Amino acid sequence: EFCRFMKLKVIFFLILFSQTCWANNLTLEIAQAKTNFNYFQKPNLDSNRVNLPEGNTSTIMRLSGRYQCSEKWLVSFLIAPLSLKYDFISTSNFTFHSTAFTSGQATTVRYRFNSYRLGALRTFEPYKNLTLWLGPILKIRDAKLSVEQAGLKDSFSNVGPVPLIGFGIKWQIIPRLSIYRYTDALAASQGSAYDSQLELQWAVAQTHQLSFGKRIVGGGVDNEKLKNFAQFDSLYTNYTISI
């Protein structure tokens, strides 16, 4: 599994390197992510469900870019790490992976859900000052859950591709001020993933843009081995440089 993970990372970053060399714009985002909910059970039995504390926060950074390869198509990439630590007292006995944990003990859960995405978006301009984007997104999921309690520790990791659909809309209100909405999402019988943002964009110069927004990220999986669903929201600011 480790070798497969490293191969995926090498392939992705080779693509990413070639992309960033020719990107039309690069965006750095800083956000404070807050847990709306996060729960898991592995094995997938109701008796093993662990509800993590709500309201936990973490400062995160994202890097994204776009390359307009033709009049109608652009290529996008995103590097979006997400890690949170939860400290709480367990309220019941539970088994995680292959280890039994007990009630009433100080417990630490480390949750990682990094996302690497590469997409191709078709550009539409149906009206003046209005731009739309639609296209497929390939997401590489790098997830890990780790549980620690009284000298016991167990973890479970998963790396793999996830197909998504990207949709965006931008309305230029006045020459320097725009409202932007963008979502990557897809749902299936065994899980879902979504990442949606709404932001206000201000062009501080011809090649520089400052934005403020709100983002909600979530999803999860429900199969024979694991059930894990989580949702996070964040307020963020980002800065875009056009090349």
PyMOL commands that set and color helices and strands:
alter all, ss='L'
color gray80, all
select helices_A, chain A and resi 2-20+46-48
alter helices_A, ss='H'
color red, helices_A
select strands_A, chain A and resi 25-41+50-51+57-68+73-80+83-89+94-96+99-101+106-127+130-149+152-174+177-188+191-205+208-222+227-242
alter strands_A, ss='S'
color yellow, strands_A
deselect
rebuild
show_as cartoon
